[in-house]
Amino acid sequence: MEESLTLRITGEAGQGIQTIGSVLLSLFKDCGWHLFASQDYMSRVRGGNNFFEIRVSERPLFAQREKPDIIIALDKNSLNIHKSSLSENGIIIFDKERSGVQDLPQEFFDVPLYNLAKEAGGSELFANSVSCGVVAGILRLDFERLSAALKAAFQGKTQELIDKNISSGRLGYDFSNKNFASSRFELKNCISTSGKLLMNGNEAIALGAVRAGCKFYSAYPMTPSTSIMDTVAHFSKDFNICVEQAEDEVAAINMAIGASFAGCRSMTATSGGGFALMVEGLSLSGMTETPMVAVDAQRPAPATGFPTRTEQADLNFLIHAGHGEFARLIYAPGTIEEAFYLTVKAFNMAEKYQIPVLVMTDQHLADSYRDIAPFEMNRAEVESFIISKENSKKVSGYKRYLYTESGVSPRAVPSWIEGVIYADSDEHNEEGHITEDAATRVRMVEKRFYRKMAGLLQETIAPTVYNLDKASTVLLGFGSTYGVIKEVCERSGKRLGFLHFSQVWPFPAREAILLLKNKKNIITVENNAGAQLSGLLMREAGIKVHCSALRYDGRPFTVEYLTEKIEELKKK
C-alpha cells in the first residue's frame, strides 16, 4: 500500500455526505488504520457542493492531502468540480445514468447507486449505504466490519431501517467485488488501534470543559463553535451542567460571568463576529476579576465572511480585545489532544488568576477528526482556587479585592461567608466600593495588570520543537497549522524544523529568542493575510522572520500546498 489513501465524498448539501463519512470512519477505525478526516461545506441547507474527505494510513495522520485517490461523486455537478483533483492512479465512483455522462474515461467506475438503493431499500435515500458498500468492496474489506459500522450509524432507528441500510451496503459491496477487478487500493496489514478514540476538535474542547468541572455553559449558536454546545448539552444530565442557549452573544458572556461570580465554573463559545459582541463583557470579567473561559472558533471575516470556512485572522483581535488594560491568557491548541488538555488548563488558570482565558481554535481544527489515544486524566487534573465552604465559615472582614503580592485576592463564594461581597465594574477599592481616588486607581491597575501578567509569564507554555538543530529552515505556526507543518517537516528529510505555539498570550518571547537564536531562514505558516504571527514575533521578541507562507482563501493548508509554497519562498 502507498503511504496513505485519501477518499473524498462529494455532493449537494442534504445528500447525506456526512452519513457516508461517519460510516467509513467507523469502518476504517475498526480495521485498525490511522485516520484524518476533514469537511468542506457551504453555508446552505440544500444544494451547492460539499465534501467530506478521509485519509487513512499505517502511521498517525495530522493533515489532509491535495488529491484524493477515490472520489464518490453523488451528482453531476460534483463530478465536474472534483474530477480534475483526482490523483494519478485514482478512480471516480459515480452513477452514469444519474450523471448523464456519455464517454467513460478509464478512471471512472460506473455504479448504479440509486437503482441499487431502490432495489435494496425501496428508496434512493439508501444510496449512501450503497456507496459505503462500494468503497468497502473496492478495498476488499470484510463485509461484517461494514455491517457493524452501519448498525452503529443507525443505532436507535427501527430494525427495519437498519436492515435496509445493511442490505443496501451489501448490494454495493457485491457490485464492486464483481465489477472492480483492480486491487491497487486494497488495504493490507491492518494494525490494531484498539481502544482509540475518534474525535474532532470541538468535541475535545467540550469534553475538556466537562472534565474541568464546568457547570454552566451559555452560548448563541455560531458556526463553527456550535457543536461545542451540542456536546456539552449531550453530557449535561450526566454531569449536572446547566446549558443555556442565550438570545445573543452579549447575553451569553454576561450569563457566564454571572454564573462564575456565584462560584460556578462557566464557559461560552462563539466565532469572531460573536466575540466582537462579547468584548464589553470580556472587559467586565477583567475589571471584576471574575474567572471565565471563552472559545473563539475562527472563520474568515470581517462581518459574516465565509461562515463555514477556516481562518486564523483573530490573533491580534483576541490579544487586544476589550477596552482598558487587564491580564488575559490565550491558548491556541494545535491538535485534538491539546484542545482537551488546554481547555482543562484554561479553567484552572482562569480561576487561579481570576481572569478571562481564551481558547482560540478555527473551523479546520473544530471539524477535523483524528484517531487518538484515550486522554490521560493525570495530565488533566482539576485545581480549585476558591475558599472552601468549610473555611468560608472562618472568614471575617472579607475584602473581595484585597491587595496581594501576586495581584490575586482570596475568592469567596457569595452566601458561603457571613459578610457581604461587593463587586463593581466601576473602579473600586479593596472592599469593592466605587472610588475615584487616584492612588487607589494606580494600585488596582497594577494589581489587575502588572502583577497578574508577571505571574502568567512564569507559567508560559513553551512552544513545541522539532528538528531545530539540523534544520536549515525553520517553520513557525500556531493553532491548527501544527499538523500540516509537522508532516511537511517529517517528509523533508531533516531540511526543515519547526516551532509551534499553543500559547500565544502572554507570548513566550524568552523561549522563542533562545530557540531561534542564530536561525536565519524563518518562515511563519499562517491562515491569514496579514502575517499576524510574524508581527507578534517582532513586537514581543524582536525576531524578524524571513518570510511568511500565507493562505486566506478560507481553506486549510494541505501537505502539497505548503510544500510548494515553501519552495517558492525559498527561491525568492
C-alpha positions in Angstrom: 0.0 0.0 0.0 1.1 3.6 -0.6 1.9 5.9 2.3 -1.8 6.8 2.7 -5.1 6.7 0.9 -7.5 9.6 0.5 -11.2 9.3 -0.2 -13.5 12.2 -1.0 -17.3 12.0 -0.7 -18.9 14.9 -2.6 -22.4 16.1 -3.4 -25.0 18.6 -2.5 -25.9 19.6 1.0 -28.7 17.4 2.1 -27.5 14.3 0.2 -26.1 12.6 3.3 -22.4 13.1 2.7 -21.7 13.2 6.5 -23.6 9.9 6.9 -21.2 8.2 4.4 -18.2 9.8 6.0 -19.2 8.7 9.5 -19.8 5.1 8.5 -16.5 4.9 6.6 -14.7 6.5 9.6 -16.1 3.8 11.9 -15.2 1.1 9.3 -11.6 2.2 8.9 -11.1 2.7 12.7 -12.4 -0.9 13.2 -9.9 -2.1 10.5 -7.1 -0.6 12.6 -6.0 2.3 10.4 -5.0 5.8 11.5 -7.4 8.4 10.3 -7.6 12.1 9.5 -10.9 13.5 8.2 -12.0 17.0 7.3 -15.1 18.7 5.9 -15.6 21.4 3.3 -19.1 22.6 3.3 -21.1 25.6 2.1 -23.3 27.8 4.2 -26.6 26.4 2.9 -29.1 23.8 3.9 -29.6 22.4 0.4 -27.7 22.4 -2.9 -24.2 23.8 -3.5 -21.3 21.5 -3.3 -19.8 19.9 -0.1 -17.3 17.2 0.5 -16.1 15.0 3.3 -12.5 13.8 3.0 -10.9 10.8 4.8 -7.3 9.9 4.8 -6.1 6.5 6.1 -2.6 5.3 6.8 -0.5 2.9 8.8 1.0 5.8 10.7 -0.6 8.7 12.6 -2.0 11.5 10.4 -2.4 15.2 11.1 -3.3 16.9 7.8 -5.1 16.5 4.5 -3.7 15.9 1.0 -4.5 17.9 -2.1 -5.5 15.0 -4.4 -7.9 12.2 -3.4 -7.4 8.6 -4.7 -11.1 7.7 -4.6 -13.9 10.2 -5.3 -17.5 9.3 -4.7 -19.5 11.8 -6.7 -23.2 11.9 -5.8 -24.3 14.3 -8.5 -23.2 15.6 -11.9 -22.0 19.0 -10.5 -19.7 17.2 -8.1 -18.2 15.2 -10.9 -17.4 18.4 -12.9 -15.9 20.2 -9.9 -13.7 17.4 -8.5 -12.6 15.3 -11.4 -9.5 17.5 -12.0 -8.4 16.9 -8.4 -8.1 13.2 -8.8 -4.7 11.6 -8.1 -2.7 10.0 -10.9 -4.0 6.4 -10.3 -7.3 7.4 -8.7 -10.9 6.5 -9.6 -14.2 8.3 -9.5 -17.3 6.4 -8.3 -20.4 7.8 -9.9 -23.8 6.8 -11.3 -23.6 7.2 -15.1 -27.4 7.1 -15.6 -27.9 9.9 -13.0 -25.0 12.0 -14.1 -25.7 11.8 -17.8 -22.0 11.2 -18.7 -21.6 9.5 -22.1 -17.9 8.8 -22.5 -16.3 6.7 -19.8 -12.6 7.6 -19.2 -10.5 4.8 -17.6 -10.6 6.4 -14.1 -14.4 6.3 -13.9 -16.2 3.5 -12.2 -19.9 3.5 -13.1 -22.1 2.2 -10.2 -25.9 2.3 -10.4 -26.1 3.8 -6.9 -29.7 4.9 -7.0 -31.1 1.8 -8.7 -29.3 -0.4 -6.2 -30.7 1.7 -3.4 -34.2 1.3 -4.6 -33.7 -2.4 -5.1 -32.4 -2.9 -1.5 -34.3 -0.3 0.5 -37.2 0.9 -1.8 -35.8 4.4 -1.9 -33.0 6.4 -3.4 -32.2 7.6 0.1 -30.3 4.4 0.6 -27.7 5.4 -2.0 -25.4 6.5 0.9 -25.2 2.9 2.3 -24.7 1.6 -1.3 -21.8 4.0 -1.6 -20.3 2.7 1.6 -20.6 -0.9 0.3 -18.9 0.0 -2.9 -15.9 1.5 -1.1 -15.6 -1.5 1.2 -15.7 -3.8 -1.8 -13.1 -1.9 -3.7 -10.8 -2.0 -0.7 -11.5 -5.7 -0.2 -12.6 -5.2 3.4 -14.6 -7.7 5.4 -18.3 -7.0 4.9 -19.0 -7.8 8.6 -17.0 -4.8 9.6 -19.1 -2.6 7.3 -22.3 -4.2 8.7 -21.2 -3.3 12.2 -20.4 0.3 11.1 -23.9 0.6 9.5 -25.6 -0.7 12.6 -23.7 1.8 14.8 -24.5 4.7 12.5 -28.3 3.9 12.6 -28.4 2.9 16.2 -31.7 3.9 17.8 -33.6 3.6 14.5 -36.1 0.8 13.7 -34.7 -2.6 12.9 -36.3 -2.5 9.5 -34.4 0.7 8.7 -31.1 -0.8 9.9 -31.7 -4.0 7.8 -32.4 -1.9 4.7 -29.2 0.0 5.1 -27.2 -3.2 5.6 -28.9 -4.7 2.5 -28.0 -1.6 0.5 -24.4 -1.8 1.7 -24.4 -5.5 0.7 -25.5 -4.7 -2.9 -22.9 -2.0 -3.3 -20.2 -4.4 -1.8 -21.1 -7.2 -4.1 -21.3 -4.9 -7.2 -17.8 -3.6 -6.7 -16.4 -7.0 -5.9 -17.8 -8.3 -9.2 -17.1 -5.3 -11.4 -13.9 -3.7 -10.0 -11.1 -6.2 -10.6 -8.2 -3.9 -9.7 -6.6 -4.4 -6.3 -4.5 -1.2 -6.3 -6.4 0.2 -3.4 -6.5 -3.0 -1.3 -5.7 -2.3 2.3 -3.4 -4.8 3.9 -1.6 -5.4 7.2 -4.2 -3.6 9.3 -2.7 -2.6 12.7 -4.5 -2.6 16.0 -5.9 0.7 17.2 -8.0 -1.0 19.9 -9.1 1.5 22.5 -8.5 4.5 20.3 -11.0 7.4 20.3 -12.3 9.1 17.1 -12.9 12.8 17.8 -12.9 16.3 16.4 -11.5 19.5 18.0 -14.9 20.8 19.2 -15.7 17.6 20.9 -12.3 17.6 22.6 -12.9 21.2 23.9 -16.3 20.2 25.2 -15.0 17.2 27.0 -12.2 19.3 28.4 -14.8 21.6 29.8 -16.7 18.7 31.3 -13.5 17.3 32.8 -12.6 20.7 34.3 -15.9 20.9 36.2 -17.7 23.4 34.0 -21.3 23.6 35.4 -22.7 26.5 33.4 -22.4 26.9 29.6 -24.1 29.7 27.7 -23.8 30.5 24.0 -25.6 31.7 21.0 -25.1 29.2 18.0 -22.5 30.4 15.6 -20.6 28.3 13.1 -18.1 26.7 13.7 -18.5 26.8 17.5 -22.0 25.3 17.8 -21.0 21.7 18.2 -19.2 22.5 21.5 -22.6 23.5 22.9 -24.2 20.4 21.4 -21.6 18.1 23.0 -21.7 19.8 26.4 -25.5 19.5 26.3 -25.3 15.8 25.4 -23.4 15.2 28.7 -25.3 17.9 30.7 -27.6 15.4 32.6 -24.7 13.1 33.5 -22.6 15.8 34.9 -25.2 18.3 36.2 -24.3 21.1 33.8 -26.7 23.9 33.0 -26.7 24.7 29.3 -28.4 27.9 28.2 -28.9 29.0 24.6 -28.8 32.7 25.0 -30.6 35.2 22.9 -27.3 36.7 21.7 -23.6 36.8 22.4 -23.9 39.8 24.8 -26.2 37.8 27.0 -24.1 34.6 26.7 -20.9 36.1 28.1 -22.7 38.0 30.8 -24.5 34.9 31.9 -21.2 33.1 32.1 -19.7 35.9 34.2 -22.7 35.9 36.5 -22.5 32.2 37.0 -18.8 32.4 37.7 -19.4 35.2 40.3 -21.7 32.8 42.1 -18.9 30.2 42.3 -19.8 28.1 39.2 -17.2 27.3 36.6 -18.6 28.7 33.4 -17.8 28.9 29.7 -19.1 30.4 26.4 -18.0 29.9 22.8 -18.6 31.7 19.5 -16.8 32.8 16.4 -15.1 36.1 15.6 -18.3 38.1 14.9 -19.9 36.8 18.1 -16.8 37.5 20.1 -16.9 41.1 18.9 -20.2 41.4 20.7 -18.7 39.8 23.8 -15.9 42.3 24.1 -17.5 44.6 26.7 -18.3 41.5 28.8 -14.6 40.5 28.4 -13.6 43.8 30.0 -16.2 43.3 32.7 -14.5 40.0 33.5 -11.2 41.8 33.7 -12.4 44.6 35.9 -14.4 42.5 38.3 -11.7 39.8 38.3 -14.2 37.2 37.6 -12.8 34.0 36.0 -14.3 32.9 32.7 -13.4 30.8 29.8 -14.4 31.7 26.2 -13.7 29.9 22.9 -13.2 31.7 19.6 -13.7 29.2 16.8 -12.4 31.4 14.0 -13.8 31.6 10.5 -13.0 34.0 7.6 -14.1 37.6 8.3 -14.8 40.6 8.5 -18.5 40.6 9.1 -20.2 37.4 8.1 -17.3 36.4 5.9 -17.2 32.7 5.0 -19.4 31.2 7.7 -18.3 27.6 7.2 -14.6 28.0 6.2 -11.4 28.4 8.2 -9.0 31.2 9.0 -6.6 32.4 11.7 -7.1 36.1 11.5 -8.4 36.8 15.0 -4.9 36.6 16.7 -4.4 40.3 17.1 -8.1 40.8 17.9 -8.0 38.5 20.8 -4.8 39.9 22.2 -6.1 43.4 22.2 -9.9 42.9 22.6 -11.6 44.9 25.4 -11.2 48.4 26.5 -8.5 49.2 29.0 -5.7 47.1 30.3 -6.1 43.8 32.2 -4.5 40.4 32.2 -5.7 37.6 30.0 -4.4 34.3 28.7 -4.8 32.9 25.2 -4.3 29.3 24.2 -4.2 28.1 20.6 -4.3 24.3 20.5 -2.8 22.6 17.5 -4.1 19.1 18.0 -7.2 17.4 19.3 -5.3 16.3 22.3 -4.2 19.8 23.1 -7.8 21.0 22.6 -8.8 18.8 25.5 -5.8 19.4 27.9 -5.6 23.2 27.3 -9.3 23.6 27.9 -8.9 21.9 31.3 -5.9 24.2 31.9 -7.9 27.2 30.8 -10.4 26.7 33.6 -7.7 26.1 36.2 -5.8 29.3 35.2 -8.9 31.4 34.9 -9.7 30.5 38.5 -6.2 30.8 39.8 -5.6 34.3 38.4 -9.2 35.4 38.3 -9.0 36.4 34.7 -10.7 35.7 31.4 -8.9 32.9 29.5 -9.5 32.5 25.8 -9.2 29.3 23.7 -8.6 30.1 20.1 -9.4 27.4 17.5 -10.8 27.5 14.0 -13.1 25.6 11.6 -10.4 23.3 10.4 -9.5 22.0 13.9 -13.1 22.3 15.1 -14.5 19.9 12.4 -11.5 17.6 11.7 -11.5 14.1 13.0 -8.5 12.0 14.1 -8.0 8.7 15.9 -6.4 9.5 19.3 -5.3 7.6 22.4 -7.7 8.0 25.4 -6.9 11.1 27.4 -4.7 10.8 30.4 -6.6 12.0 33.4 -3.4 12.6 35.4 -2.5 15.2 32.8 -5.9 16.9 33.3 -6.0 17.5 37.0 -8.7 19.9 38.2 -7.4 22.6 40.6 -9.6 24.7 42.8 -8.7 28.2 44.0 -11.9 29.2 45.8 -12.1 29.4 49.6 -13.8 26.2 50.6 -17.3 26.2 52.1 -15.8 24.9 55.4 -13.1 27.5 55.5 -15.6 30.3 54.5 -17.2 30.0 57.9 -13.9 31.2 59.5 -13.6 34.3 57.2 -14.2 37.7 58.7 -13.6 41.2 57.4 -13.6 39.8 53.8 -12.3 42.1 51.1 -13.0 40.9 47.5 -10.2 42.9 46.0 -7.6 42.6 48.7 -4.1 43.9 47.7 -1.7 41.0 47.4 1.9 40.5 46.1 0.6 38.3 43.3 -2.3 40.6 42.5 -4.8 37.7 43.2 -7.2 38.2 46.0 -8.7 35.4 48.1 -12.0 34.5 46.3 -15.1 33.6 48.3 -18.5 32.4 47.1 -21.5 34.6 48.0 -23.6 33.0 50.8 -20.7 30.8 52.0 -19.4 33.6 54.1 -21.3 35.7 56.6 -20.2 39.1 55.3 -21.4 40.8 52.1 -19.4 40.5 48.9 -19.2 43.7 46.9 -18.2 43.6 43.2 -18.2 46.6 40.9 -17.5 47.3 37.3 -16.5 50.9 38.2 -13.1 51.4 39.7 -13.2 50.3 43.3 -11.2 49.8 46.4 -10.3 46.6 48.2 -13.8 46.2 49.6 -15.4 46.6 46.2 -16.8 50.1 46.8 -16.7 52.7 43.9 -13.9 55.2 44.2 -12.3 57.9 42.1 -9.1 58.1 44.2 -6.1 58.4 42.0 -3.8 56.4 44.3 -6.3 53.6 44.6 -6.7 53.6 40.8 -2.9 53.1 40.3 -2.8 50.2 42.8 -5.8 48.5 41.2 -4.4 48.8 37.7 -1.1 47.3 38.9 -2.9 44.6 40.7 -5.1 43.5 37.7 -2.5 44.1 35.0 1.2 44.1 36.1 1.1 41.6 38.9 -1.1 39.1 37.3 0.8 39.3 34.0 4.0 38.7 35.9 2.6 35.5 37.4 1.3 34.4 34.0 4.7 34.8 32.4 6.1 32.4 35.0 3.7 29.7 33.7 4.1 30.2 30.0 3.8 27.1 27.8 6.9 26.7 25.8 6.5 26.0 22.0 6.7 22.5 20.6 10.1 21.9 19.0 11.0 19.7 16.1 14.5 19.2 14.4 15.8 22.7 15.2 19.5 21.6 15.4 19.8 20.2 11.9 17.2 22.3 10.0 18.3 24.9 7.5 14.8 26.4 7.5 12.5 26.7 10.5 8.7 26.9 10.2 6.7 28.7 12.8 3.0 28.3 13.4 0.2 28.4 16.0 -3.1 26.7 16.3 -4.4 24.3 13.6 -1.4 24.6 11.3 0.5 22.2 13.6 -0.5 19.1 11.7 0.5 20.2 8.2 3.7 21.8 9.4 4.6 18.5 11.3 4.0 16.4 8.2 5.8 18.6 5.8 8.8 18.8 8.1 8.9 15.0 8.5 8.8 14.5 4.8 11.6 17.0 4.2 14.5 14.7 5.2 15.6 16.9 8.1 15.9 20.0 6.0 13.0 21.6 7.9 12.3 22.1 11.6 9.5 23.9 13.3 8.3 25.7 16.4 4.6 25.6 17.2 3.0 28.0 19.7 0.0 26.6 21.6 0.1 29.7 23.9 0.1 33.0 22.1 -0.5 35.4 25.0 1.4 36.2 27.1 3.7 35.4 24.2 6.6 33.0 25.2 9.2 35.6 24.0 12.0 34.3 26.1 11.7 30.8 24.8 11.4 31.9 21.2 14.5 34.0 21.5 16.6 31.2 22.9 15.3 28.6 20.4 15.6 30.8 17.3 19.0 32.2 18.2 21.2 32.4 15.0 18.4 30.9 12.8 18.4 32.9 9.5 15.7 31.2 7.4 12.5 31.5 9.4 9.1 31.2 7.8 5.7 31.6 9.5 2.8 29.5 8.3 -0.5 31.3 8.8 -4.1 31.1 7.7 -4.4 34.9 7.4 -3.4 37.7 5.0 -1.5 39.9 7.5 1.2 37.5 8.8 0.0 38.2 12.3 2.3 35.7 14.0 5.2 37.3 12.2 4.2 40.7 13.6 3.7 39.3 17.1 7.3 37.8 17.0 8.7 41.2 16.1 6.8 43.1 18.7 7.3 40.7 21.6 10.6 39.1 20.9 12.4 41.3 18.3 12.6 38.3 15.9 12.3 39.2 12.2 11.1 36.3 10.1 12.5 35.8 6.6 9.0 35.5 5.0 5.6 34.0 5.6 3.6 31.3 3.9 0.0 32.6 4.0 -3.3 31.2 2.9 -6.5 33.2 3.2 -9.0 31.7 0.7 -10.9 30.0 3.5 -9.3 26.6 3.1 -6.7 25.0 5.3 -3.1 24.2 4.2 -2.6 20.8 2.6 0.7 19.0 2.6 1.2 19.7 -1.1 0.1 23.3 -0.9 2.5 24.1 2.0 5.4 22.2 0.4 5.1 24.2 -2.9 4.7 27.5 -1.0 7.9 26.9 1.0 9.8 26.1 -2.2 8.5 29.3 -3.8 9.5 31.4 -0.8 13.0 29.8 -0.6 13.7 30.6 -4.3 12.8 34.3 -3.6 
